[in-house]
Amino acid sequence: MKLKELINGLEVLEWHADPELEISSVSYDSRKTENGDMFVAISGHASDGHDYINAAAAKGAACILCEKKPELDIPFVLVSDTRRGLAVAGAHFFGDPARKMKIIGVTGTNGKTTTTNLIKSILEQLCDDKVGLIGTNCNMIGDKIVDTERTTPESFELQKLLRQMCDEGCKYVVMEVSSHALYLKRVYGIEFEVGVFTNLTRDHLDFHKTMEEYGAAKALLFKQSRKGAVNIDDKYAEMMIEAAECPIFTYSTRRDDADLTAKNIILKADGVSFCALEIGKLEKVKLAIPGSFSVYNGLAAIAAAVNLGFDLGKVCAALSNCHGVKGRAEIVPTGLDFTVMIDYAHTPDALENIIKPVKGYAQGRVVVLFGCGGDRDKTKRPIMGEIGTTLADFAVITSDNPRTEDPSDIIDDILAGVKGKKKTYTVIENRREAIGWAMKNAQKDDIIILAGKGHEDYQMIGVEKHHFDEREVVAEFLSQMKKQ
């Protein structure tokens, strides 16, 4: 592809390259640069791509897209924002695949994974078209699963994935859109058919610094959506609505002035049921995912589908056929007199939202096992400590993904939130041992919530990923217990 075609539409400050230059591909990691590539120098938080221009040139880069002029003599194009440049180049290189499909984006702190999966299932039931999914658990092209490293891939990889989805016949793509992806322009240039906002609670403040900055990043979704669906019960809903450059459809469980409201909500151990009311239409819904948060996730999915033009009655009927998502209120069969539930809850709000509904139907104690991730927002640790030890009958405080931090230091931060409280908790740093302890000390009718890992089948210790699937750990201890 010619250089001028690759960066068409991008505001160029200076040309120091032949616009007719043939470019074989695009790279932004000098280690992966190949002969004939355009190397995009991105100023990152950990490193600056401009420091690796010489390395990229040595690998055969034909041209550099940069914000600062290179010191060596090499063709380059100077722009003000190379992150935007990478997104534009990716879209052009792969033939603008997003324009050939309808993209639905879901943003928010909690509920993105379940909501995107519900939307995908609804669309697959209501039309014959293949549906793509881009999210935390995995990427999917129809029924085919593709592993993922990030909630939203870097822009070039994202465009490559969208091209693959388009080529394999996807007409719709449902995407989790993280605040990082919006702020770092990974989804720049993509027009979303519908953008959905679930909620905003404390998370990622190591990156965004304040809740206002975090909210502003989420609100960017509604500047590139044709329609928006917003949870009006959330206190940051007004921020989303004010920032929006598209019509906004609201949903709620409490407000009659919302466009979509849940009525007659019934919460049970095996799921929820409610009536969806939209502009005079009332339809029953039964969703086999327990917890009040499932009502909100269900409403978000309904709102997205209705704004895509589908009938409310058909949408609600399709939603009633949906099932849970791995690592979200996932029940692991034990064959014993207690229950184990695995949930991804790793924020204060998510932890509260999984403990409270379980407390509502548990016949025995609710025991929660949790930790906090290393190299991430430290301010939420004592808050989670307080929530876990206050709401649950008993808490097991342990390690999560410590990364490069000392696990005991993370636990000390968590314990700062439980000082002065009666000791309804224990500390077991090793997560495997902690799970075993919780199971071996379970009482009749207890529900043990393993919070924080969810779908993950690994632990990040230092900079290495170690295999760690809680389902396997539970199975190992069950085998031991049944032999005793």
C-alpha positions in Angstrom: 0.0 0.0 0.0 1.3 3.5 -0.9 2.2 5.7 2.1 -0.3 8.4 1.1 -3.1 5.9 1.1 -2.0 4.4 4.4 -2.3 7.8 6.3 -5.0 9.3 4.2 -7.1 11.7 6.3 -4.4 12.2 8.9 -3.3 15.7 9.6 0.4 15.9 8.6 2.7 18.5 10.0 5.7 17.7 7.8 6.4 15.3 4.9 9.9 13.9 4.6 9.0 10.9 2.6 7.8 10.1 -0.9 3.9 9.8 -0.7 4.2 7.1 -3.4 6.4 5.0 -1.2 5.2 1.4 -1.0 4.7 0.2 2.6 4.5 -3.6 3.3 3.0 -3.4 6.7 2.8 -1.4 10.0 4.6 -1.9 13.3 4.9 0.0 16.6 7.2 -2.4 18.3 10.8 -2.2 16.9 11.4 -5.9 17.9 8.6 -6.9 15.5 9.5 -4.5 12.7 10.2 -6.1 9.3 11.6 -4.9 6.0 9.4 -2.3 4.3 7.3 -1.5 7.4 6.1 1.9 8.4 7.2 2.2 12.1 4.9 4.2 14.3 6.7 5.8 17.2 4.2 6.0 20.1 4.9 7.9 23.3 3.8 5.4 26.0 3.6 5.6 29.7 6.4 3.1 30.3 8.6 3.9 27.2 8.8 6.2 24.2 8.7 4.6 20.8 10.8 7.5 19.5 13.7 6.0 21.4 13.5 2.9 19.2 13.5 4.5 15.8 17.1 3.5 15.2 16.3 -0.1 16.1 13.3 -0.1 13.7 15.4 1.4 11.0 18.0 -1.4 11.5 15.2 -4.0 11.1 14.4 -2.4 7.7 11.7 0.1 8.4 10.9 2.1 5.2 9.4 5.1 6.9 8.7 6.5 10.4 5.5 8.0 11.6 6.5 10.2 14.5 5.8 13.2 16.7 9.5 14.2 17.0 11.9 14.3 14.1 14.3 11.3 13.9 18.0 12.0 14.4 19.0 9.6 11.6 18.5 10.1 7.9 15.3 8.1 7.2 12.0 8.9 5.4 9.5 10.1 8.0 6.1 11.8 8.4 5.6 14.2 11.3 2.2 14.2 13.0 0.8 15.6 16.2 -0.6 12.3 17.5 0.9 8.9 16.5 -1.7 6.9 18.5 -4.4 8.4 16.2 -2.0 7.8 13.3 -1.7 4.1 14.2 -5.5 3.7 14.3 -6.0 5.5 11.0 -3.2 3.4 9.3 -4.6 0.2 10.7 -8.1 1.0 9.4 -6.8 1.8 5.9 -4.3 -1.2 5.8 -7.1 -3.7 6.5 -9.7 -2.0 4.3 -11.9 -0.2 6.9 -13.6 -3.4 8.1 -15.6 -1.5 10.8 -17.6 0.3 8.1 -18.8 -3.0 6.7 -20.3 -4.2 10.0 -22.5 -2.8 12.8 -20.4 -2.3 15.9 -21.9 -2.2 19.4 -19.6 -0.9 22.1 -20.2 -1.4 25.9 -18.3 0.6 28.4 -18.4 0.8 32.2 -16.6 -0.5 35.3 -18.7 -3.6 35.9 -21.0 -5.7 33.7 -19.3 -5.3 30.3 -18.5 -8.9 29.8 -21.9 -10.3 30.7 -23.7 -7.5 28.8 -21.7 -8.1 25.6 -22.3 -11.8 25.8 -26.0 -11.2 26.3 -26.2 -8.9 23.3 -24.3 -11.4 21.2 -26.7 -14.2 22.1 -29.8 -12.0 21.4 -28.5 -11.0 18.0 -27.7 -14.6 17.1 -31.2 -15.7 18.0 -32.9 -12.8 16.2 -31.0 -12.9 12.9 -29.1 -15.4 10.8 -26.0 -13.4 10.7 -22.7 -14.3 12.4 -21.8 -12.1 15.4 -18.3 -11.2 16.5 -17.3 -10.6 20.2 -14.3 -8.7 21.5 -13.9 -8.8 25.2 -12.1 -9.7 28.5 -12.9 -13.4 28.5 -12.1 -14.0 24.8 -12.7 -12.8 21.3 -15.2 -14.8 19.3 -16.0 -15.1 15.6 -19.4 -16.8 15.8 -18.7 -19.9 17.9 -14.9 -19.8 17.3 -12.9 -18.6 20.3 -9.8 -16.5 19.9 -7.7 -15.7 23.0 -7.1 -12.1 24.0 -4.6 -10.3 26.2 -6.4 -7.0 26.6 -10.1 -6.0 27.1 -9.7 -3.9 23.9 -6.7 -4.7 21.6 -4.3 -2.1 20.4 -5.7 -0.3 17.3 -3.7 -2.1 14.6 -4.5 -5.6 16.1 -8.2 -4.5 16.6 -8.5 -3.6 12.9 -6.9 -6.9 11.9 -9.4 -8.7 14.1 -12.3 -6.8 12.6 -11.0 -7.6 9.1 -11.0 -11.3 10.1 -14.5 -11.0 11.5 -15.7 -9.3 8.3 -14.1 -11.9 6.0 -15.7 -14.7 8.0 -19.2 -13.2 7.6 -19.9 -11.2 10.7 -22.5 -8.6 10.3 -22.5 -7.4 13.9 -19.6 -7.1 16.4 -20.2 -6.6 20.1 -17.2 -5.0 21.8 -16.1 -4.3 25.4 -14.6 -0.8 25.2 -12.3 0.0 28.1 -11.5 3.4 29.4 -7.8 2.8 28.4 -8.9 2.0 24.8 -10.9 5.2 24.6 -8.3 7.4 26.2 -5.4 5.8 24.2 -7.3 6.0 20.9 -7.4 2.2 20.3 -10.9 2.6 18.9 -10.3 5.9 17.2 -12.2 6.2 13.9 -14.7 3.4 14.6 -18.3 4.6 14.5 -20.4 2.5 16.9 -24.0 1.8 15.9 -24.9 1.8 19.6 -22.7 2.7 22.6 -23.8 1.4 26.0 -22.8 2.7 29.5 -23.3 0.3 32.4 -21.9 2.1 35.5 -18.8 3.8 36.9 -17.2 2.8 40.2 -13.7 3.0 41.6 -11.1 1.3 39.4 -8.1 2.1 37.3 -7.2 5.3 39.4 -3.6 4.3 39.0 -4.0 5.3 35.4 -6.8 8.0 35.4 -5.9 9.5 38.8 -9.4 10.8 39.5 -13.0 9.6 39.0 -13.7 12.6 36.9 -10.9 11.7 34.5 -12.0 8.1 34.5 -15.6 9.2 33.7 -14.4 11.5 31.0 -12.6 8.7 29.3 -15.7 6.5 29.4 -17.8 9.4 28.0 -15.6 9.5 24.8 -17.6 6.5 23.6 -20.7 8.7 23.0 -18.7 11.0 20.8 -18.3 8.3 18.2 -21.6 6.5 18.5 -24.7 6.9 16.4 -26.9 6.1 19.4 -26.3 5.7 23.1 -27.9 3.7 25.9 -27.1 4.9 29.4 -27.9 3.5 32.9 -29.6 6.5 34.3 -29.5 5.1 37.9 -25.7 5.6 38.0 -24.4 8.9 39.4 -22.1 9.4 36.4 -24.9 9.0 33.9 -25.3 12.8 33.6 -21.6 13.1 32.6 -22.2 10.6 29.8 -25.3 12.3 28.6 -23.8 15.8 28.7 -20.7 14.6 26.7 -22.8 12.7 24.1 -22.9 13.8 20.5 -25.7 11.3 19.7 -29.3 10.6 20.9 -29.4 8.9 24.3 -31.8 6.1 25.4 -31.9 5.6 29.1 -32.6 2.5 31.2 -33.4 2.2 34.9 -34.7 -0.1 37.7 -36.1 2.9 39.6 -37.1 5.8 37.4 -40.3 5.9 35.5 -39.0 8.7 33.3 -36.4 6.3 31.7 -37.0 5.0 28.2 -36.7 1.4 29.5 -37.6 0.4 33.1 -37.6 -2.9 35.0 -40.7 -3.6 36.9 -41.8 -6.4 39.3 -38.2 -7.6 39.9 -37.9 -11.0 41.5 -34.4 -12.2 42.7 -33.9 -15.9 43.2 -30.9 -18.2 43.8 -31.0 -19.4 40.2 -31.6 -16.1 38.4 -33.8 -13.0 38.1 -37.1 -12.2 36.5 -38.7 -8.8 35.7 -40.9 -7.0 33.3 -39.3 -4.7 30.8 -41.4 -1.5 30.2 -40.6 0.6 27.1 -42.9 3.4 25.9 -46.1 1.5 26.8 -44.9 -1.9 25.9 -44.5 -4.5 28.7 -42.6 -7.8 28.3 -41.6 -10.4 30.8 -38.0 -11.5 31.1 -36.4 -14.4 33.0 -32.6 -14.5 33.1 -30.7 -17.5 34.6 -28.0 -15.4 36.2 -28.5 -14.5 39.9 -28.0 -11.1 41.4 -29.6 -7.6 41.1 -26.8 -6.6 38.8 -28.2 -9.2 36.3 -31.3 -6.9 36.0 -29.1 -4.0 34.9 -27.0 -6.2 32.5 -30.3 -7.5 31.1 -31.6 -4.0 30.6 -28.4 -2.9 29.0 -28.6 -5.7 26.5 -32.3 -5.0 25.8 -31.5 -1.3 25.3 -28.8 -2.1 22.8 -31.0 -4.5 20.8 -34.0 -2.2 20.7 -31.8 0.6 19.5 -30.6 -1.7 16.7 -34.2 -1.8 15.6 -35.3 -5.1 17.0 -38.8 -5.6 18.6 -39.0 -5.4 22.4 -41.0 -8.6 22.7 -38.6 -10.6 20.5 -35.6 -9.2 22.3 -37.0 -10.2 25.8 -37.9 -13.6 24.6 -34.3 -14.1 23.3 -32.8 -12.7 26.5 -34.8 -15.3 28.5 -32.9 -18.0 26.5 -29.5 -16.6 27.6 -27.2 -18.2 30.1 -24.4 -17.1 32.4 -20.8 -16.3 31.5 -17.7 -18.0 32.7 -16.3 -16.4 35.8 -19.4 -14.3 36.5 -21.5 -15.7 39.4 -20.4 -19.1 38.1 -21.4 -22.0 40.3 -18.9 -24.8 40.5 -20.7 -28.1 41.5 -19.2 -29.7 44.6 -21.4 -32.7 45.3 -21.1 -31.7 49.0 -23.3 -29.7 51.4 -21.8 -26.3 50.4 -21.6 -24.2 47.3 -18.6 -22.6 45.5 -19.1 -19.6 43.3 -16.4 -18.0 41.1 -16.8 -14.3 40.2 -14.5 -11.7 38.6 -15.4 -9.1 41.3 -12.2 -7.1 41.7 -13.5 -3.6 42.5 -15.2 -2.4 45.7 -18.6 -2.0 43.9 -18.3 -5.4 42.2 -17.5 -7.1 45.5 -20.5 -5.5 47.2 -22.7 -6.4 44.2 -21.8 -10.1 44.4 -22.0 -10.5 48.2 -25.3 -8.7 48.8 -27.5 -10.7 46.5 -25.9 -14.0 47.6 -26.7 -13.0 51.2 -30.3 -12.5 50.2 -30.8 -16.2 49.3 -28.0 -18.0 51.2 -29.3 -20.5 53.7 -26.0 -20.7 55.5 -23.0 -18.4 55.8 -21.6 -16.4 52.9 -17.8 -16.7 52.9 -15.9 -14.4 50.5 -12.2 -15.1 49.5 -10.5 -12.1 47.8 -7.3 -10.1 47.3 -6.3 -7.1 45.2 -4.1 -6.9 42.2 -0.5 -5.5 42.4 0.8 -2.5 40.4 -2.8 -1.2 40.3 -4.9 1.3 42.2 -3.9 1.1 45.8 -6.7 3.3 47.1 -9.4 0.6 46.6 -7.6 -2.0 48.8 -8.8 -0.8 52.2 -12.3 -0.2 50.8 -12.5 -3.8 49.6 -11.2 -4.9 52.9 -14.0 -3.1 54.7 -16.7 -4.4 52.2 -15.5 -8.0 52.3 -15.3 -8.2 56.1 -18.5 -6.2 56.7 -20.9 -7.7 54.2 -19.8 -11.4 54.3 -20.2 -13.6 57.3 -16.6 -14.5 57.0 -13.7 -13.4 54.8 -10.5 -15.1 53.6 -8.0 -12.4 52.6 -5.4 -13.7 50.2 -3.4 -12.9 47.1 -4.8 -12.1 43.6 -2.3 -11.1 40.8 0.5 -9.5 42.9 2.6 -8.8 39.8 5.8 -7.0 40.9 4.5 -6.1 44.4 5.1 -8.1 47.6 1.8 -9.9 48.3 2.1 -9.2 52.0 2.3 -5.5 51.3 -1.0 -5.7 49.3 -2.7 -7.6 52.1 -1.5 -5.0 54.6 -3.2 -2.3 52.5 -6.4 -4.4 52.5 -6.2 -4.9 56.3 -6.1 -1.1 56.8 -9.8 -1.2 56.0 -10.7 -3.7 58.7 -9.0 -2.3 61.7 -11.2 -2.0 64.8 -13.6 -4.6 63.5 -14.3 -7.9 65.1 -12.1 -10.6 63.6 -14.5 -12.3 61.1 -11.7 -13.0 58.7 -8.4 -14.8 58.3 -5.4 -14.1 56.2 -3.8 -16.8 54.0 -1.4 -15.3 51.5 -1.1 -18.3 49.2 -4.3 -18.4 47.1 -4.3 -22.1 46.5 -4.0 -22.8 50.3 -6.6 -20.2 51.0 -9.2 -21.9 48.7 -8.4 -25.2 50.4 -8.8 -23.8 53.8 -12.2 -22.2 52.9 -13.5 -25.5 51.5 -12.2 -27.6 54.4 -13.7 -25.3 56.9 -17.1 -24.9 55.1 -20.2 -25.5 57.1 -23.5 -26.9 55.9 -25.3 -24.6 53.3 -22.3 -22.2 53.1 -21.7 -20.3 49.9 -18.0 -19.6 49.2 -17.4 -16.8 46.8 -14.0 -16.9 45.2 -13.7 -13.3 44.1 -11.3 -11.5 41.7 -10.1 -14.1 39.3 -13.3 -15.0 37.4 -12.5 -16.3 33.9 -8.7 -16.0 34.4 -6.8 -19.3 34.4 -3.5 -17.8 35.6 -1.8 -15.7 38.3 0.6 -12.9 37.5 3.5 -13.3 40.0 6.3 -10.9 39.2 6.3 -10.5 35.4 5.5 -14.2 34.8 2.1 -15.8 34.1 1.6 -19.0 36.1 -1.3 -21.4 35.3 -3.9 -21.1 38.0 -7.5 -22.1 37.2 -9.7 -22.0 40.3 -12.0 -24.6 38.9 -9.1 -27.0 38.8 -8.1 -26.0 42.3 -11.6 -26.6 43.6 -11.7 -30.0 41.9 -8.4 -31.0 43.5 -9.6 -30.2 47.0 -13.0 -31.8 46.4 -11.2 -35.0 45.4 -9.2 -35.0 48.6 -12.2 -34.2 50.8 -14.3 -37.0 49.3 -11.6 -39.5 50.0 -11.5 -38.6 53.7 
